[in-house]
Amino acid sequence: MNKIKTHPTTPLPVDLLAETTRDALFDQAADLVYQAFADPTDDHIECVYLRLVFNHLGGAGDAGAVTVH
């Protein structure tokens, strides 16, 4: 997986959320991944989690979080 290079002081979108929101989105990501994929990995969960964070900040819910392209 490619790593995103950011300036050390640049907050990532996940850093803008309260811990309880981050935890809830992570739990939701794990649930979605285990429903959508036959053999899920930690990378699946991480990617879906980051998509859920992005969606949450834009008000999109879980739309497209497990869509495979």
Protein Blocks (a to p, Z undefined) as FASTA:
>chain_A
ZZddddfklccfklmpcfklmmmmmmmmmmmmmmmpmbdcfklmmmmmmmmmmmmmnono
jghklccZZ
